[in-house]
Amino acid sequence: MNFLRALFHGPPFLHLNACGLDISDNSYKYIKLEEHPKGGYRIGDYGSVPIPSEIVGAGIIKNEDALSDLLKQTFHKKPYTYAAFSLPEEQGFVRRIQLPRMPEKDVAGAIRLQLDEHVPLQPEDVTFAHHVIPSETKKDTLDVLIVAYPKIIVESYKTTVQRAGLTPLAAEIESEAIARAVVPQNELANPTLIVDIGLTRTSLLIARHGFAHFTSTIAIGGNHFHEAIARTLNISVREAEKMKKRYGLSESDETKKLFTALLPLVQAIQNEIILRINFWQSENIRTNQAGDMAIKKVYLCGGDANLTHLVRYIEKNIDLPVEHANVWTNVVRVPSYVPEIEFNTSLGYTTSIGLALGTMKQSHLPNQTA
């Protein structure tokens, strides 16, 4: 759900040369798509730049000047200046609420009157976007998705991007961009659980019809894998990272200690997956959702989702199909075109790809409220 598109009243995305910019605690990744002459899209530009520690933490920009200087070094000679950027999952709030049926123009006002019931902030300090979920069975109520952020967070990211010489086109919660990139068009109607494993945290989201209905974040990521391995095997963190990449969750005699080090962290992620699935089912029973609302599949993405044997281990324990996301599923339409980014690396570009896709097509636009 795009906040800044409403605030800036800029020209339509479709006519702009823009990139998707994903800013995390440890790096920023960007990708610009362009139309492929034979259909779909292809990569026009991309890159990944590490962010030194203490500049961004837990999704909060602690040093705007330092980050804008870094961005400026990357983008000052680029032939484009527009960017759609991500907002940190851990600082946002995604809620699904019910309202009495009313005209669309009145929905934002009704949400604002009860915003403090759903978001633990003062309404005047919040920026939110909403989307009414279509329903053919509910005649008296509306199901509404809300994404809300502290205004100070949105303003900090917007200002930082502007100081780097870029023109912000939209700000979007990471989960929306991820859903846009990961879920194939023929699966949009199915509730899908997406697990995004990064360096410092793992985010889980349940997507349907292209929107994230629920999100959660746990403080487990690649860095925790490395630290656990280093501690158990009494090796350096750098060596631990190499061991993780080489063996993953292999259960051979040679890697038994490595497996033992990783297992509690993987089980914690697995338990969160089960918790989210059960929560989704109970919520749909509570709100009388019609039709088959069971989660059909789990996708893994993010830079640390490519842990060897991770898919097999989780699938065995949750009794649902689990697979690595194909982040190009909504990008590539020409079989002969192979994106320049290698598959395992591409998992770390999921958010920036989703942001870039949002700049290429104006689909399912939500309503925005400053």
Helices and strands as residue ranges (DSSP letters): H 4-8, G 13-15, E 18-23, E 27-35, E 41-50, E 56-57, E 60-61, H 64-75, E 82-87, G 89-91, E 93-100, G 104-106, H 107-113, H 115-118, G 123-125, E 126-133, E 141-150, H 151-163, E 167-173, H 174-182, G 185-187, E 192-197, E 202-208, E 211-218, H 222-233, H 237-247, G 253-255, H 256-286, E 297-301, H 310-318, E 322-324, H 343-346, G 347-349, H 350-360, E 367-369
